[in-house]
Amino acid sequence: MSEQVDRRVFAAYILFIVVAELVTSFNDPGSGLVLHAIILISLLVKSGMKYGESTGKFYLSLSLAPLIRIISLSMPLPYFPRYAWFIVVNIPIMLATVAMMRVQGISFKDAGVVFRKPLEVAGIALTGIPLGFIDYFILRPETTGTELSFWNIFFFSPRSWIVNRIR
């Protein structure tokens, strides 16, 4: 019975997150921010109530979804260059993820962050180049850098695909 109730609660939280995203994207970002904050607080409370259980860990992991939107909406992004938005938003999210992993007792190895086979990792990473080209030809994004220099090539090339993803 408890497992069936937990599944319904998980499904309800997923539905609430989807509704909050729809409100944020299509109606009013301020209202969406409030909804995401309510969801985040309730997920953290629910996680605390189920502390020590696997469902409590799941609630804590699920809390990253509204946290991502709260951070992305509350950051003063217009003060940063467009190419830096991804970095500015994701630094606190990565810190929250590492903190969540520590609380749950998950090591980097458990999360799949291992570098034992560097050639395989490099091969997977290099698939980003053709995928980036395909993405570019599909989206035809506006130019981020205006002049050709070493700095622009070094800084914009790997990040332009990422920046275009968050627009």
N, C-alpha and C positions, 0 to 999 in steps of 0.2 A: 504493500500500500504506500509506504513512504517513497519508494522509488518512483511510483507512478505520479505522486504529488510533486516530487522534485522535477520530473520531466515537464509537467505542466507549468511549473514556476519558471523553469529555464526557457520554455517556449514563450511564456508571457514576457519575460525580460527581453528576449530577442525581438518580439513584436513591438515592445515599448521603444527599443532602440531604433527600429526601422521607422516608427511613427515620428520620433524625435528628429531623425535625419530628414524625413519628408517635410516636416514643419520648418526645419532649419533651411533646407534647400529651396523650397517652393513658397514659403509663406513669410516668416519673419525670423531672422537669425537670433534676435534677442529672446524670443519665445522658445526657440529650439535650444538655446543655451540654458534656459531655466529647466526645460525638460531633461536635458542631459545631466544637469547638476542633481536633479531629484533622483534620476536613475543611478547616478554614481554613488550618492549617499546611501540609497537603499541597498545597492549591491554590497557596499562596504559593511553596512550594518548586518545584512544577511550573512556575509562571509564571517563576521565576528561571532554571530550566533551559531554558526556551524564549524567553529574553529576546531581543527584536528581531524575533521572528516574530509573525505575527498570532494564532497559537494561544496564545502567551504572554500577549498582551493579553486574550484571551478568558478564560484561567484567572484572571487578575487581576480582571477584571470579575465573574466568577463567585464570587470570594471575598467579595463584598459580601453574598451570601445568608446564609452562616453568621455573618458579622460582625453582621448585623442581629439575629439571634437571640441571639448571645452578649451583645451590648450590652443588649438588652431584658431578658434574664434576670439580668444582673449589676448593673444599676442599682438603687440603693436607692429604688425608686419609692414605697414606703409613706411616706417622709418628705416627699413632695411632694403637693400637692393633686391630685386625680384629673384635673382639666382640664389640668394642666401635664405629665402623663406623656408625651404625644406630643412636646412640645417638648424635654423633657429627654432622651428617647431619640434623637430625630432630629438634634440638634446634632452629636454625634460622627459619626453616619452621614453627614451632609452634608459634614463636614470630610474624612472618609475618601473620599467620592466625588470631591470637588474634588482631593484629593491623587492619587487614581487617575487622574483626567483629566490632571493635570499630568505624571505619570510617562509616560502613554501619548501625550502630545502632542495631546490633544483640547482644542480651545477651546470656550468657551461657545457660540459660533456653530455649531460642528460638532455640539454636543449638542442644538441646537434652541432654545437660550435667546437669543431675539432679541426686540427690542421695536420693530421697524420699523413694524408695523401695530397700533397700540394699540387700535383699535376692534375688530379681529378677536380680539385677545387678551382684551379686556374681554368680548366676546360669549361667548367660550368659558368664561371664568371665571364669568360670570353663569349658565351652565347648572348650576352647583353649587347654586343656590338651589332650583330645582324638584326636582333630584335629591335634595337634602337633605330636602325635604318628603316625597317618596316614600319615602325610607329611614326617616324618622321614623314614618310610618304603617305601614310593614311591621314595624319592630322594636319600636315603643312603648317607648323607653328610659326609665329612671328619671331624674328631674330632677337636674341637676347643681347649678344655682343655685336658692336657695330664695326670695330676695327680688328684687323688681323694682327695679332701679336702673340708672343709666346705665352703670356699670362692668359689671354683670352682662350687660346687653344687648350692650354693646360687646365684652366678652371671651368670653362663652359662646356667643353666636349663631353666629359663624363656626366655632367650634372644637368645638361639641357633636357635630357630625356626625363629625368626625375622631376625637374621643375615643371615641365609640361604636363606631367601626370597629376600634379596637385592643383592645377588651374581649374 
